[in-house]
Amino acid sequence: MSSVAVRDDLVIGVDIGGTKVAAGLVDPSGEILCHTRNPMVPNDGAASGLAAVIQAIEAASDYAARVAGAHNLIRGVGICSPGPLDPKTGIIINPPNLPCWRNFPLAAEVAQVYRVRVKVDNDANAAGLAETLWGSGRGYRNVFYVTIGTGIGTAILFDGRIYHGRTGAAAEGGHMSIDYNGPRCGCGKPGCIEVLASGPAIARRARAKLESGRASSLLDLAGGKLDRVTSKMVGQAVSAGDAVAREVLQETLELLSFWFGNIVDLLEPDVMIVGGGVSSMLQPFLGEIRDRLPNCCVNQRCKEIPLVSARFGEDAGVAGGAALCFDAAKNDNRTAPVVGSS
């Protein structure tokens, strides 16, 4: 066992997905001291789902005992979970990708095991909070965060606090429609930015162009299989100068520019932060989106708002979970364990 001094300032961040649970030990500066990962079986019942979460927390807690000298001194557990969920009570309501949980009191169940503060929120809210505390949003008062991947999730933070709305369902920016004649989103609405500019949407648009027989290195990247083209491949092909991929990218930038223009006109945040799996492809072109904004919104000072990449990449969920705990502790000086409180 390490001879380092015992610490009592660490929390465990947990990131729950449809196939995995990741966890990490995080310090007050946002540094992730360890990572753990284990499978999540989403349709094997509530107890099995909870067991996967406990297993991930235990692995991070064991690391704390061995390396950080902090066993039984963890200050809290913060959990990112797919929604819908209630951030005030820590109840997971009915996430499509986690059928094992329906109105499941996740915060209370975890708190019963560890007797510490447990906070639960959705991934975009938590990641936005982590960026505000430790990342690209640090020092800004009002922050807009978007994660672009399989879907598009967003978070709004006013004065450093997550804006949940009346029932906890606010900030579903990925389901803002920018084309009422557009394709129908999985949420049921037409033309949501998610169905137009998420990773799968980018791949669909590329495949549609290739179906006409246009030559492109995308097919080589996909092994000649049209249905295997992904948004990641589009990014690789753009870097290689592929014309079809560049066309797809430009269309995506145009769609996102009008959407960001709506965000500016609605919120006028101090900074807009882009994270998620598609962000690496978009990162070199954020300046181009920003340059388009004057033609996409009413606010003619829109280019004064920084549009930047997120600090936390694949670690956004773990950092976000931890941020929920540190933020709660900062705003609540009580020493008794708090379950799912806001």
C-alpha positions in Angstrom: 0.0 0.0 0.0 1.2 3.5 -0.8 2.6 5.6 2.0 0.9 8.7 0.8 -1.1 10.8 3.3 -4.7 9.9 3.9 -7.1 12.0 1.8 -10.7 12.9 2.5 -11.4 15.2 -0.5 -12.2 12.6 -3.2 -15.4 11.6 -4.9 -16.4 8.8 -7.3 -17.8 9.7 -10.6 -19.9 7.1 -12.4 -20.9 7.1 -16.0 -23.8 4.6 -16.9 -24.4 3.6 -20.5 -26.5 1.0 -22.3 -23.6 -1.5 -22.4 -21.1 -0.4 -19.7 -20.6 1.4 -16.4 -17.4 3.4 -16.0 -16.2 5.0 -12.8 -13.3 7.0 -11.6 -11.8 8.6 -8.5 -11.8 12.3 -8.9 -10.1 15.1 -6.9 -11.3 18.7 -6.3 -9.4 20.0 -9.3 -11.2 17.6 -11.7 -8.2 15.3 -12.1 -9.4 11.7 -12.6 -7.0 9.5 -10.6 -8.2 6.1 -11.8 -10.6 4.6 -14.3 -12.7 1.4 -14.1 -15.1 -0.1 -16.5 -17.4 -3.1 -16.4 -20.3 -4.4 -18.5 -23.9 -3.2 -18.0 -26.7 -5.6 -18.9 -29.6 -3.3 -19.6 -32.4 -5.8 -19.7 -31.6 -8.2 -16.8 -33.7 -6.5 -14.1 -33.2 -3.7 -11.7 -31.0 -5.6 -9.2 -28.6 -6.6 -11.9 -28.3 -3.0 -13.1 -27.7 -1.8 -9.6 -25.0 -4.6 -9.1 -23.1 -3.3 -12.1 -23.1 0.2 -10.7 -21.9 -1.0 -7.3 -19.2 -3.1 -8.9 -17.8 -0.1 -10.7 -17.9 2.0 -7.5 -16.2 -0.8 -5.5 -13.4 -0.9 -8.0 -12.8 2.9 -7.7 -13.1 2.6 -3.9 -10.5 -0.2 -3.8 -8.1 2.0 -5.8 -8.7 4.8 -3.2 -7.8 2.5 -0.4 -4.6 1.2 -2.1 -3.2 4.3 -3.6 -4.9 7.4 -2.1 -5.3 6.1 1.4 -8.9 7.2 1.3 -10.9 4.0 2.0 -14.2 4.9 3.8 -13.4 8.6 3.3 -15.0 9.1 -0.1 -17.0 12.3 0.2 -19.7 11.3 -2.3 -20.8 9.5 -5.4 -22.0 11.3 -8.5 -23.8 9.4 -11.3 -24.5 10.2 -14.9 -27.4 8.2 -16.2 -29.5 8.2 -19.4 -32.8 9.9 -18.8 -35.5 10.6 -18.4 -34.7 11.0 -14.7 -35.5 13.2 -11.8 -32.4 15.0 -10.6 -34.0 16.2 -7.4 -34.9 12.7 -6.1 -32.3 10.6 -8.0 -35.0 8.4 -9.5 -34.4 6.9 -12.9 -37.8 7.2 -14.7 -37.8 5.3 -18.0 -34.7 5.5 -20.1 -35.1 3.7 -23.5 -31.6 2.3 -23.3 -31.9 1.0 -19.8 -35.2 -1.0 -19.6 -34.0 -2.6 -16.4 -34.9 0.6 -14.5 -38.4 2.0 -14.3 -39.0 4.6 -11.6 -35.9 3.2 -9.9 -34.5 5.1 -6.9 -30.9 4.8 -7.9 -29.5 7.6 -5.6 -31.3 6.1 -2.6 -30.1 2.6 -3.3 -26.4 3.6 -3.7 -26.6 5.9 -0.6 -27.9 3.0 1.4 -24.8 1.0 0.5 -22.2 3.8 1.0 -23.8 6.2 3.4 -22.5 9.3 1.5 -24.0 12.0 -0.6 -25.3 10.6 -3.9 -26.2 12.9 -6.9 -27.7 11.8 -10.2 -28.2 13.7 -13.4 -28.2 13.2 -17.1 -24.9 13.0 -19.0 -25.2 16.4 -20.8 -26.0 18.3 -17.6 -23.2 16.7 -15.7 -20.7 17.1 -18.4 -21.6 20.7 -18.8 -21.1 21.2 -15.1 -17.7 19.6 -15.2 -16.7 21.9 -18.1 -17.9 24.9 -16.1 -16.0 23.9 -12.9 -12.8 22.6 -14.4 -12.8 22.8 -18.2 -13.5 25.1 -21.1 -16.3 27.0 -19.3 -14.2 27.9 -16.2 -14.4 31.6 -15.5 -17.6 32.1 -17.5 -20.9 33.0 -15.8 -23.4 31.5 -18.2 -22.5 28.4 -20.2 -24.1 26.5 -23.0 -22.8 22.9 -23.5 -23.6 20.5 -26.3 -22.4 16.9 -26.7 -22.7 15.6 -30.3 -22.5 11.9 -30.7 -25.1 9.1 -31.3 -27.5 11.9 -30.2 -27.3 15.5 -29.4 -27.6 16.5 -25.7 -27.3 20.0 -24.2 -26.9 21.7 -20.9 -27.6 25.3 -19.8 -25.8 26.7 -16.8 -26.7 30.1 -15.3 -24.3 31.5 -12.7 -22.6 28.1 -12.7 -25.7 26.2 -11.8 -27.5 23.7 -14.0 -30.8 24.9 -15.3 -33.3 22.0 -14.8 -36.5 23.8 -15.5 -39.7 23.2 -13.6 -39.7 19.4 -13.6 -36.0 18.6 -14.4 -36.7 18.2 -18.2 -35.2 21.5 -19.5 -32.4 21.9 -21.9 -33.4 19.3 -24.5 -31.6 21.4 -27.1 -31.0 18.4 -29.4 -34.8 18.3 -30.0 -35.1 21.9 -31.2 -36.5 21.6 -34.7 -34.8 23.7 -37.4 -36.8 22.2 -40.3 -40.5 21.4 -39.8 -40.4 19.6 -43.2 -37.3 17.6 -42.2 -36.9 13.9 -41.4 -38.7 12.7 -38.3 -36.6 12.4 -35.2 -36.8 9.5 -32.8 -38.6 11.8 -30.4 -41.4 12.1 -32.9 -40.8 15.7 -34.0 -39.7 16.6 -37.6 -36.4 18.3 -38.3 -34.7 18.2 -34.8 -31.0 19.1 -35.0 -30.3 15.6 -33.6 -31.8 13.8 -36.6 -29.9 16.2 -38.9 -26.4 16.6 -37.4 -25.7 13.8 -34.9 -23.2 11.1 -35.8 -25.7 8.7 -37.3 -27.3 11.6 -39.3 -23.9 12.5 -40.8 -23.3 8.9 -41.8 -26.8 8.7 -43.4 -26.2 11.8 -45.4 -22.8 10.4 -46.6 -24.4 7.1 -47.6 -27.1 8.8 -49.5 -24.5 10.6 -51.7 -22.6 7.4 -52.3 -25.7 5.6 -53.4 -25.6 7.6 -56.6 -22.3 6.0 -57.5 -20.0 8.9 -56.7 -16.4 8.0 -56.2 -15.1 8.5 -52.7 -12.5 7.1 -50.3 -15.3 6.6 -47.8 -16.1 3.3 -49.5 -12.5 2.1 -49.1 -12.6 3.1 -45.4 -15.9 1.1 -45.1 -14.4 -2.0 -46.8 -16.7 -1.5 -49.8 -19.8 -1.8 -47.6 -22.1 1.2 -47.9 -24.0 0.4 -44.7 -20.7 0.5 -42.7 -20.0 4.1 -43.4 -19.8 6.1 -40.1 -19.4 9.7 -39.1 -15.8 8.9 -37.9 -15.0 7.8 -41.4 -16.4 11.0 -42.8 -14.0 12.9 -40.6 -11.1 10.7 -41.8 -12.1 11.3 -45.4 -12.3 15.0 -44.9 -8.7 15.1 -43.6 -7.7 13.2 -46.7 -9.3 15.7 -49.0 -12.3 13.6 -50.1 -14.9 15.7 -52.0 -18.0 13.8 -50.9 -16.9 13.9 -47.2 -16.2 17.6 -47.5 -19.7 18.2 -48.9 -21.3 16.3 -46.0 -19.2 18.3 -43.6 -20.2 21.6 -45.1 -23.9 20.7 -44.9 -23.4 19.7 -41.3 -21.7 23.0 -40.5 -24.6 24.9 -42.1 -27.2 23.0 -40.1 -25.2 23.5 -36.8 -24.7 27.2 -37.6 -28.4 27.9 -37.8 -29.0 25.9 -34.7 -26.2 27.7 -32.8 -27.8 31.0 -34.1 -31.0 30.0 -32.4 -29.2 29.3 -29.2 -27.5 32.7 -29.3 -30.8 34.5 -29.9 -32.5 32.6 -27.1 -29.8 32.5 -24.4 -26.8 34.7 -25.4 -24.5 32.7 -23.2 -21.0 33.8 -22.3 -19.4 30.7 -24.0 -20.6 27.7 -26.1 -18.8 24.4 -25.6 -18.8 21.4 -28.0 -18.1 17.9 -26.7 -19.0 14.4 -27.7 -17.7 11.8 -30.1 -18.3 13.9 -33.2 -16.5 16.9 -31.7 -13.1 15.8 -32.8 -14.3 16.0 -36.5 -15.8 19.4 -35.9 -13.0 21.0 -33.8 -11.0 22.4 -36.7 -14.2 24.0 -38.1 -15.7 25.7 -35.0 -14.2 29.0 -36.2 -16.1 28.5 -39.5 -19.4 28.0 -37.6 -18.7 31.1 -35.6 -18.0 33.1 -38.8 -21.4 32.0 -40.2 -23.4 33.1 -37.1 -24.1 36.7 -38.2 -26.2 35.3 -41.0 -27.9 32.8 -38.8 -29.2 34.9 -35.9 -30.4 38.4 -35.0 -27.7 39.1 -32.5 -25.0 41.0 -34.4 -22.5 40.6 -31.5 -22.7 36.9 -31.8 -19.1 36.5 -32.9 -18.0 37.8 -29.5 -19.2 34.5 -27.9 -16.4 31.9 -27.8 -17.3 28.6 -29.5 -14.8 26.1 -28.1 -14.0 22.4 -27.7 -14.7 20.6 -24.4 -11.8 19.7 -22.1 -13.2 16.3 -21.2 -13.6 13.8 -24.0 -14.3 10.2 -23.2 -14.0 11.1 -19.5 -16.9 13.5 -19.6 -19.3 11.2 -17.8 -16.9 10.4 -15.0 -15.9 14.0 -14.6 -19.5 15.1 -14.8 -20.6 12.7 -12.1 -17.8 13.9 -9.8 -18.8 17.5 -10.6 -22.3 16.9 -9.3 -20.9 16.0 -5.9 -18.4 18.8 -5.7 -21.0 21.3 -6.7 -23.5 20.0 -4.2 -20.9 20.2 -1.4 -20.0 23.7 -2.4 -23.6 24.9 -2.2 -24.5 22.9 0.9 -22.5 23.1 4.1 -24.4 20.3 5.8 -22.3 17.4 7.0 -25.1 14.8 7.1 -25.5 12.5 4.0 -27.9 13.9 1.4 -29.6 11.7 -1.1 -30.7 13.2 -4.4 -31.1 16.7 -3.0 -30.7 19.7 -5.2 
